[in-house]
Amino acid sequence: MDKNANTRLQQELLFKMVSRFKADELKAGSSLNESSLAQAFEVSRTPVRTVLKHLCERGICKAVPYKGFVLLVDAAEIQAIDNVSSQQSRLDELYLRLLTDLFFGDMETTFSEKELQQRYDANRGEIQQVLRLLENDAIVRRSPGYKWHLDGVLNTLERHTESYRCRLIFEPAGLLEPSWQLDRAAFERCRDKHQQAIANPQSINASQLFHLSAEFHELLAACSGNRFLLGIMQQHNRLRKATDLVSMHLQSSVSKACQRRLDIIELVLDGENQAAAKKLVQLLENDIRVMTRTYNDVMNVTPLQREALIDSIASKSHSFQ
């Protein structure tokens, strides 16, 4: 990627695309579709094409006439690219610290970029990138002038309950939509990840467990064939991230959580959507009970526990997605 053309958007997109390839465990020969990638990362096809061309220059993929791009190596073999990885790790940690401080009410509901620069010893570009992510997640919004306003963190028990009750209405219903279309390959990958987590639970940190959950629920919504259901599910996943990261870090059982989702995945793969919908209701109702019982523990974590959480996630997690 040419230095002059190496914009911040392209840097972020480069890292996110490679991270997605690795998460999906793509193998050499896998097709990389411009339109699908642009839709997945909510950008136009132009930056996607620029990043794919850069990967071609690195020998990671190649352009095939009339067919798009194809991976030349297994995604697992792709090494860190330039200094993007370290930059992204820094942004990951900054994002997590700001999200955590907002969640625990350590900041005013309105704040400026300059205040954040001083608080986190960060430059303006870093703060703007993180705020843009939080704005996309509907967690903060711009106020008149140079201020930002906290808008959407689920930091009360009432808000969390409302979120879960909303999900109880639309998530199981998505499995029964006439437009439902099973993405078998995606569900098989999701099943494999859950089986690996169950087999080796100590290797899964809070961030990885959250992403397993978010991916599962978004996959169900995507297969419903209703883009609005998917959009709502994505928003709920973004809003619950701070709470779930803390609660999962403190006390979640990897094996139990993954097994509940795995049971639903197996039913979906067998075409038993009615049974899967009932299991999904049970899963969400259980989550409500657990959240209600443990919410005070989550909100009363000590500063030392909070720092341990951030260190744990920042050391093992390298993606906002």
C-alpha positions as CSV (number, residue, x, y, z in Angstrom):
1,M,0.0,0.0,0.0
2,D,1.5,3.3,-1.1
3,K,2.5,5.5,1.9
4,N,0.6,8.5,0.5
5,A,-2.4,6.4,-0.1
6,N,-2.2,4.6,3.2
7,T,-5.1,6.5,4.9
8,R,-6.3,5.9,8.3
9,L,-9.4,4.2,6.9
10,Q,-7.3,1.9,4.8
11,Q,-5.1,1.0,7.7
12,E,-8.0,0.1,9.9
13,L,-9.7,-1.8,7.1
14,L,-6.5,-3.7,6.3
15,F,-6.2,-4.9,9.9
16,K,-9.9,-5.7,10.2
17,M,-10.0,-7.7,7.0
18,V,-7.0,-9.8,7.9
19,S,-8.5,-10.3,11.4
20,R,-11.7,-11.5,9.8
21,F,-9.9,-13.9,7.5
22,K,-8.1,-15.4,10.5
23,A,-11.3,-15.6,12.6
24,D,-13.1,-17.4,9.7
25,E,-10.0,-19.6,9.3
26,L,-10.0,-19.1,5.5
27,K,-7.7,-21.4,3.5
28,A,-5.6,-20.8,0.4
29,G,-8.0,-20.7,-2.6
30,S,-10.8,-18.9,-0.7
31,S,-12.6,-16.3,-2.8
32,L,-12.6,-12.7,-1.5
33,N,-15.6,-10.8,-2.8
34,E,-15.3,-7.0,-2.9
35,S,-19.0,-6.4,-2.5
36,S,-19.4,-8.8,0.4
37,L,-16.4,-7.3,2.2
38,A,-17.6,-3.7,1.6
39,Q,-21.0,-4.6,3.0
40,A,-19.5,-6.4,6.0
41,F,-17.3,-3.5,7.0
42,E,-19.8,-0.8,6.0
43,V,-17.5,1.0,3.5
44,S,-17.5,1.5,-0.2
45,R,-15.8,-0.9,-2.6
46,T,-13.0,1.5,-3.3
47,P,-11.1,1.1,0.0
48,V,-11.7,-2.6,-0.1
49,R,-10.2,-2.9,-3.6
50,T,-7.2,-0.8,-2.4
51,V,-6.6,-3.1,0.5
52,L,-7.0,-6.2,-1.6
53,K,-4.5,-4.8,-4.1
54,H,-2.0,-4.2,-1.3
55,L,-2.4,-7.8,-0.2
56,C,-1.7,-8.9,-3.8
57,E,1.5,-6.9,-3.6
58,R,2.4,-8.8,-0.5
59,G,1.8,-12.1,-2.1
60,I,-1.2,-12.9,0.2
61,C,-3.8,-13.0,-2.5
62,K,-4.1,-12.5,-6.3
63,A,-6.6,-11.0,-8.7
64,V,-8.4,-13.4,-11.0
65,P,-10.0,-11.9,-14.1
66,Y,-13.8,-11.9,-13.9
67,K,-13.7,-13.7,-10.5
68,G,-12.3,-11.1,-8.1
69,F,-9.6,-12.0,-5.6
70,V,-8.4,-15.3,-4.2
71,L,-6.2,-16.0,-1.1
72,L,-2.9,-17.6,-1.9
73,V,-2.1,-18.6,1.6
74,D,-4.0,-19.9,4.7
75,A,-5.2,-16.9,6.7
76,A,-3.4,-18.3,9.8
77,E,-0.1,-17.8,8.0
78,I,-0.6,-14.1,7.4
79,Q,1.9,-12.2,9.5
80,A,1.4,-8.8,11.1
81,I,1.4,-6.1,8.5
82,D,3.8,-3.2,8.8
83,N,3.1,-1.3,12.0
84,V,-0.7,-1.6,11.7
85,S,-0.9,-4.3,14.4
86,S,0.8,-2.3,17.1
87,Q,-1.3,0.8,16.2
88,Q,-4.5,-1.2,16.4
89,S,-3.5,-2.7,19.7
90,R,-3.1,0.8,21.1
91,L,-6.5,1.8,19.8
92,D,-8.1,-1.4,21.2
93,E,-6.8,-0.6,24.7
94,L,-7.9,3.1,24.4
95,Y,-11.3,2.1,23.2
96,L,-11.7,-0.4,26.0
97,R,-10.6,2.1,28.7
98,L,-12.9,4.8,27.4
99,L,-15.8,2.4,27.1
100,T,-15.2,1.0,30.6
101,D,-15.0,4.5,32.1
102,L,-18.2,5.5,30.4
103,F,-19.9,2.3,31.6
104,F,-18.9,2.8,35.2
105,G,-19.9,6.5,35.3
106,D,-16.3,7.7,35.8
107,M,-16.8,10.5,33.3
108,E,-19.3,13.3,32.8
109,T,-22.1,12.7,30.3
110,T,-20.6,15.5,28.1
111,F,-16.9,15.8,27.3
112,S,-14.5,17.3,24.8
113,E,-11.8,15.6,22.6
114,K,-9.2,17.7,24.4
115,E,-10.3,16.4,27.8
116,L,-10.0,12.8,26.5
117,Q,-6.5,13.5,25.1
118,Q,-5.3,14.7,28.5
119,R,-7.1,11.9,30.4
120,Y,-5.7,9.1,28.3
121,D,-2.4,10.7,27.2
122,A,-3.5,10.2,23.6
123,N,-3.1,12.3,20.4
124,R,-6.1,13.9,18.7
125,G,-6.1,11.3,15.8
126,E,-6.3,8.4,18.2
127,I,-9.2,10.0,20.2
128,Q,-11.1,10.8,17.0
129,Q,-10.8,7.2,15.8
130,V,-12.1,5.8,19.0
131,L,-14.9,8.3,19.2
132,R,-15.9,7.5,15.7
133,L,-16.2,3.8,16.7
134,L,-18.2,4.7,19.7
135,E,-20.4,7.0,17.6
136,N,-21.0,4.1,15.1
137,D,-22.0,1.9,18.1
138,A,-24.6,4.6,19.1
139,I,-22.8,5.0,22.5
140,V,-21.8,8.6,22.0
141,R,-23.0,11.4,19.8
142,R,-21.6,14.8,18.7
143,S,-22.9,17.8,20.6
144,P,-22.8,21.4,19.3
145,G,-19.3,22.8,19.3
146,Y,-16.4,20.4,20.2
147,K,-18.3,18.4,22.8
148,W,-19.4,14.7,22.8
149,H,-22.4,13.3,24.7
150,L,-22.8,9.9,26.2
151,D,-25.9,8.4,24.6
152,G,-26.2,4.6,24.8
153,V,-24.3,2.6,27.3
154,L,-26.4,-0.1,29.1
155,N,-25.4,0.9,32.6
156,T,-28.5,0.3,34.5
157,L,-30.3,-2.9,35.3
158,E,-33.5,-1.5,33.9
159,R,-31.9,-0.8,30.5
160,H,-30.4,-4.3,30.4
161,T,-33.7,-5.9,31.2
162,E,-35.4,-3.8,28.4
163,S,-32.7,-4.9,26.0
164,Y,-33.1,-8.6,26.8
165,R,-36.9,-8.4,26.7
166,C,-36.6,-6.8,23.2
167,R,-34.4,-9.6,22.1
168,L,-36.9,-12.2,23.4
169,I,-39.4,-10.7,21.0
170,F,-37.4,-10.6,17.8
171,E,-34.5,-13.2,18.0
172,P,-36.6,-16.4,18.3
173,A,-39.0,-15.0,15.7
174,G,-36.1,-14.6,13.2
175,L,-35.6,-18.4,13.2
176,L,-39.2,-18.8,12.0
177,E,-39.2,-16.2,9.2
178,P,-40.3,-17.5,5.8
179,S,-37.2,-15.8,4.4
180,W,-34.9,-17.9,6.6
181,Q,-32.0,-19.4,4.6
182,L,-29.4,-21.5,6.4
183,D,-25.7,-20.5,5.8
184,R,-24.4,-24.0,6.6
185,A,-20.7,-23.2,6.1
186,A,-20.9,-20.2,8.5
187,F,-22.8,-22.3,11.1
188,E,-20.3,-25.1,10.8
189,R,-17.5,-22.7,11.5
190,C,-19.4,-21.3,14.4
191,R,-20.0,-24.8,15.7
192,D,-16.3,-25.6,15.4
193,K,-15.3,-22.5,17.4
194,H,-17.7,-23.4,20.2
195,Q,-16.5,-27.0,20.3
196,Q,-12.9,-25.8,20.5
197,A,-13.8,-23.4,23.4
198,I,-15.6,-26.2,25.3
199,A,-12.6,-28.5,24.8
200,N,-10.1,-25.9,26.0
201,P,-12.1,-23.4,28.2
202,Q,-9.0,-21.9,30.0
203,S,-7.7,-20.6,26.7
204,I,-10.8,-18.3,26.2
205,N,-10.7,-14.8,27.7
206,A,-13.7,-12.5,28.3
207,S,-13.3,-10.7,24.9
208,Q,-13.1,-14.0,23.0
209,L,-16.2,-15.3,24.8
210,F,-18.1,-12.1,24.0
211,H,-17.2,-12.4,20.3
212,L,-18.3,-16.0,20.2
213,S,-21.7,-14.9,21.6
214,A,-22.0,-11.9,19.4
215,E,-21.1,-13.8,16.3
216,F,-23.7,-16.5,17.1
217,H,-26.6,-14.1,17.6
218,E,-25.7,-12.1,14.5
219,L,-25.5,-15.2,12.4
220,L,-29.0,-16.3,13.5
221,A,-30.3,-12.8,12.6
222,A,-28.4,-12.8,9.3
223,C,-30.0,-16.1,8.2
224,S,-33.5,-14.7,8.9
225,G,-33.2,-12.9,5.6
226,N,-34.4,-9.7,7.3
227,R,-31.8,-7.0,7.2
228,F,-33.6,-5.0,9.9
229,L,-33.4,-7.9,12.4
230,L,-29.7,-8.1,11.7
231,G,-29.3,-4.4,12.2
232,I,-31.1,-4.5,15.6
233,M,-29.1,-7.5,16.8
234,Q,-25.8,-5.7,15.8
235,Q,-26.9,-2.7,17.8
236,H,-27.7,-4.7,20.9
237,N,-24.4,-6.5,20.7
238,R,-22.6,-3.2,20.6
239,L,-24.6,-1.7,23.5
240,R,-24.1,-4.8,25.8
241,K,-20.4,-5.1,25.1
242,A,-19.1,-3.2,28.2
243,T,-21.3,-5.1,30.7
244,D,-20.7,-8.5,29.1
245,L,-17.0,-8.0,29.0
246,V,-16.9,-7.2,32.8
247,S,-19.4,-10.0,33.8
248,M,-17.7,-12.6,31.6
249,H,-14.3,-11.7,33.0
250,L,-15.6,-12.0,36.6
251,Q,-17.6,-15.1,36.6
252,S,-18.8,-16.6,33.3
253,S,-18.5,-20.4,32.6
254,V,-17.1,-20.8,29.2
255,S,-18.2,-24.4,28.9
256,K,-21.8,-23.8,30.0
257,A,-22.3,-20.7,27.9
258,C,-20.8,-22.3,24.8
259,Q,-22.8,-25.5,25.2
260,R,-26.1,-23.7,25.4
261,R,-25.3,-22.0,22.1
262,L,-23.9,-25.2,20.6
263,D,-27.2,-27.0,21.3
264,I,-29.0,-24.4,19.2
265,I,-26.4,-24.6,16.4
266,E,-26.9,-28.3,16.2
267,L,-30.7,-27.9,15.9
268,V,-30.4,-25.3,13.2
269,L,-28.0,-27.5,11.2
270,D,-30.5,-30.3,11.5
271,G,-33.3,-28.0,10.2
272,E,-35.1,-28.0,13.5
273,N,-35.8,-24.3,13.7
274,Q,-38.9,-24.6,15.9
275,A,-37.0,-26.4,18.5
276,A,-34.0,-24.0,18.1
277,A,-36.3,-21.1,18.7
278,K,-37.6,-22.6,21.9
279,K,-34.0,-23.2,23.1
280,L,-33.1,-19.7,22.2
281,V,-35.9,-18.4,24.4
282,Q,-34.6,-20.5,27.3
283,L,-31.0,-19.2,26.7
284,L,-32.2,-15.6,26.8
285,E,-34.4,-16.1,29.8
286,N,-31.4,-17.7,31.6
287,D,-29.2,-14.7,30.7
288,I,-31.8,-12.4,32.2
289,R,-31.8,-14.4,35.5
290,V,-28.0,-14.4,35.6
291,M,-27.8,-10.7,34.8
292,T,-30.3,-9.8,37.5
293,R,-28.5,-11.9,40.1
294,T,-25.0,-10.7,39.3
295,Y,-25.5,-7.1,38.1
296,N,-24.5,-5.5,41.4
297,D,-21.3,-7.6,41.4
298,V,-20.5,-6.2,38.0
299,M,-21.1,-2.6,38.9
300,N,-19.1,-2.9,42.1
301,V,-15.8,-4.2,40.8
302,T,-12.8,-2.7,42.3
303,P,-10.4,-0.5,40.4
304,L,-7.8,-3.3,40.6
305,Q,-10.3,-5.8,39.0
306,R,-11.1,-3.3,36.3
307,E,-7.4,-2.8,35.5
308,A,-6.9,-6.6,35.4
309,L,-9.8,-6.9,33.0
310,I,-8.4,-4.3,30.6
311,D,-4.9,-5.8,30.8
312,S,-6.4,-9.3,30.1
313,I,-8.4,-8.2,27.1
314,A,-5.8,-5.8,25.6
315,S,-3.1,-8.5,25.7
316,K,-5.2,-11.0,23.8
317,S,-7.7,-9.1,21.8
318,H,-6.8,-7.1,18.7
319,S,-10.1,-6.3,17.1
320,F,-13.1,-4.1,17.8
321,Q,-15.3,-6.4,15.7
